[in-house]
Amino acid sequence: METRFRTKLITENDSCSLNFLYKNPIGRFILKGLIQPPLTKLAGAYLNSSLSKGMINRFIKQNKLQMDEYEPMTYRSFNHFFMREIKPEARTVSEDKTLLSAPCDGKVTVYPISANQTFKVKHSEYALSELLDSTSLAKEWQGGCAVIFRLTPDDYHHYYFIDEGTILAHQKIAGVFHTVQPIAIHNEPVFSRNSREVTVIETENFGKIAQIEVGALMVGKIKNLKNSGNCERFEKKGWFEFGGSTVILLFQENQVTIDPEIWLNTENNLETIVKFGQNVGEKMEGRHE
């Protein structure tokens, strides 16, 4: 079968250092200190200062960034570089509004939403009610699907609205971190909930959706530009500062058809690599407006 996407094997840990921080007792003690407010503020201040500019060239080489895709400019700090703007011609977007375009660059997986389904996001396992911090809200998406875009350092870290619509609600959810006994939480020695923002939108073509941005436990920040009013397709929604990030789209039942190749890749433990604007699905035929 001919494939249209590149893929990446889904792994439990991105690096030995993350494995150490999350799984090792000493690592967990270090991580607990790293995410305390005084240290995260200090790290954020450094990344926003001119002192951090020395990190930029090494970061470009390590992550093999294609800098010709980005607007040329002089960066004031590492965070200024991390939030760099891409050239419009570097990403192709479709004019067909019935097509579901990726809201960002990322490595994509898709899962059906059911009462027992959980989602692995940034070393944490969530039920939908935990992800949304609302049992009643989670019920609205039962029978639908969750499309998860995991951004990595080589990705463009801005994200966009997928359709024209009206913002119905917006919520910021604080992150938490604490250790638990190894026998608990599926034998995972760490229980963590990343900071996240949930935007509920009534869209023109895909029904009521939820777009969720998930930040990092340490220095990553979510910067949303609009929390109410109307939104336009491909209007910029916001961006992530350094620290890793994930965008999740929730669709209700019978609203969208996700590309079969993405479903198959997920079933085979593969992430599908996409860029902002790339087609990942379409409005379900025959659905009621």
N, C-alpha and C positions, 0 to 999 in steps of 0.2 A: 504494500500500500504506500502510495506517495504521501509524504508529509510536507506540510507547509510551514512548520515552526521548528525552531531549534529547541532543544530540551536540556534539562539539567537534573541529575539524580537528586532526589530529596534525601537529605542527611539529617540526623538528629542534632549534630553539632557542627557549626561552621568552622571551628578551630579548636586546637588543643587548649588554648588559653580560656575559651568559654567553657569547655568541659571542666577544666580545673576550677573555675570560679563558681560553677553551678553544682558540681558533683562532689568536690573534695571539701571536707570540713574546714580546712585552713582557708581554701578558696572562698567558701561561703562567708567566713569571718571577714575576709578582705573585702568582698563584694558588699557586705552589710555596711562597712565603713565608707566605701566608695560612693554609695548612693545617698548618704546623709546630706541634707540641704547645704551645710557650709562647704563641703567638698564639691558638690555639683555646681554651686555658684562660682566657686573658685575656678573650676575647670571651664565653665562657660565664659567667665571673664577672660581667661587666657585665650580661648579659641576666638574670641571677639577682638583681641588686641593685636597690634602689629607684630608682637613677639612671635605669634604663631605662623607667620608667613613662611618661615623656614620649613614647615611641614608640607607645603603645597607641592613642590616638585617631586618629592619622594612619594607622595600620595598618587600623583599622576602616573609615575613609573610603575608603582606596585600594582595599580589597578588597570593599567594599560588604557587609560582614558583617551578617547578620540577628541582632542581639544579643538580640532578644526570644526566640530559641530557646534561649538559654543561661541557666543558673542565675545570678541576680543575686548579685554579691559584690564586695568590694573587693580589687583585685589588688595584691599586694606587689611585683611585678616584671613585666617583659614576658613572661618564660618562664611565670610563674604564670598570666598571661592566656592565653598560647598553649595551655596545658594545660587550659583552661576546660572545665567539665562542661556537657553539654547537658541540657535538660529531657527526661525520659522521653517525654512526649507529642509531642516534636518529631520523633521517628523512630518509624515503624510497623514492627513485627516480626510475622511470621506464626507461628501455633502449629503449622502443618503441618511436621513434622520432615523430610519427604521433599523439601521445597523448599530450594534453596540460596540463602541470604540473604547479601547483601554484608556482609563483616566490618567495613566502614568506609565512610565517604564516599570518593568518588574518581572519577577518569576512567578507564574500564575498556577494556581490549583483551584479546583472547583469541587464543592461538596453539596449533597442534598441536605436540606434542613429538616430534621425530625427531632422528636423529644429526646432521643438518646444520643444524637450526633454531637460530637465535640470537635473543636478545631484547635490545631496546634499553631500557636502564634508566638514567635519569639521565646521559645523555651517554656511557654506556659500553655496549659490545656484549658480551654474555655468551653462551657456550654453556652448556647446563644444567650440565655438569660443573664449569665455572668458577663459576657462580652458587652451586652447592652445595658447592664446594671438594671434590668427591668424584666420581670416575669411576664407582665401583661403585654409589653411591647414585643417580646420574643414570640408570643403566640400569633401575632399578625403575620409572621413569616414562615410558619409551619407549612411544609409541603413545597416551599420554594427552594432557592439555592443560594449558596454563599460563594462568591468569587474572590479569592485572596491574591493580592499582588504584593509580593515580598520584594522590597527594594534593597539592592546591594550597593556598595560604594561606587561601582562603575555606572550606575544609573543616574539619570536626570531626576533631581529630587523635588520637582514641582508636580502638582496634581491638579486635575480639572473636573468640572461638572460634566457628566456624560450626556445630559439632555436638558432641554428647556423645561422649566418647572417652577414650583413655588416651594420655598423652604417652610416646612410645617413646625419643626422643632430643632433645637440644637442643645447638646449637653456636653459639658466637660467632665471627665471622670478621672480622678487622681489615681496614680499608680501606687502600689504597695509591694513590700517585699519582706518576707520572713521565712525562717527555716521551720521545717516540720519533721516529725519522725519518719524514717525511711519507709516504714510500712504503709504510711498514708499517701494519698494523692498518687495512686498508681505507682508506688515505690519510687517516686521522684523525691529527692531530698530538699527540694526548694519549691516553695509556693510563692508565686509572684504574679502581680497584675500590673501590666504596663499602663501608663497614662494614655488616654485615648479621648477622641472627640467623636460624637455621634451626631450626624445630621440626617434628619428625616425629610425627604423631598417627594412631593407629588409631581411626577414627571409626565410629559406629554405622551411618550411612546412606551414607557416601561412600567407604568403604574406607580404605586408608592414604593420607594426604595429607601434603604438606609446606606449612607456612605460613612464608613468609620476609618479614621486615621489613628494608627497606633504608634506611639513614640517609644523611645528607648528608656530603660530604667535609669540610666546615668545622665548624660548631658544632652540627649536628643530633645528637641522641642518641636511642637506642632504650631504652625503659624497659619491660621485660617483668616481669610480676608472678608468673608461674608457669613453671617449667622442667621440672617432673616431676609425676607423679601423674595423677589424673583431671581432666577438664575437662567443663564443662557448656555446652550450646548458649546462646549470647549471654552467657556469662560474660566479663567484661572480661579481655583478654589483656595489654593494656598501652597505651602511648601514645608519641608522638614529641614531643620538644622541638623548638624552632625550628630550621629549616634545610632543610626539605623532606623528603619521605618517600614510600615506596612499599611496598605490601603485595602479595605474590604468593602465589597458591594453586596448588599442583601437584596434579593428579588423575591417577590411574593409568587405564589403558585400560578402557573399558566400565563406568565407575563413575558418571559424571555426564553430563547433557545440558545444555549451556550455551544460553541463549536464542538462537535463530537470528538475531534482530535484532542482537545483540552481535557475532556472527560476521560478519554482513553489513557492519556499520559498520566493523569492523576491516579487512575486505577493501577497503573504500572509503576507507581512510586517515582514519577518524573514531574518536574516543574516545566511549564511551557514558557519560553523566553519571549516577551513581547515588548514593544515600544509604545509610547504614548500615541494614541490615534489609530493604532492597528485594530482591525476588526477581530473581535473575540466572540461575537454572537449576533443575534438579531431579535427584533420584536417577534413574539409568537404570533403566527398566522391565525386569524379568526378570533383573537381575544376581544373581549368587550372593552370599549373605550370608557 
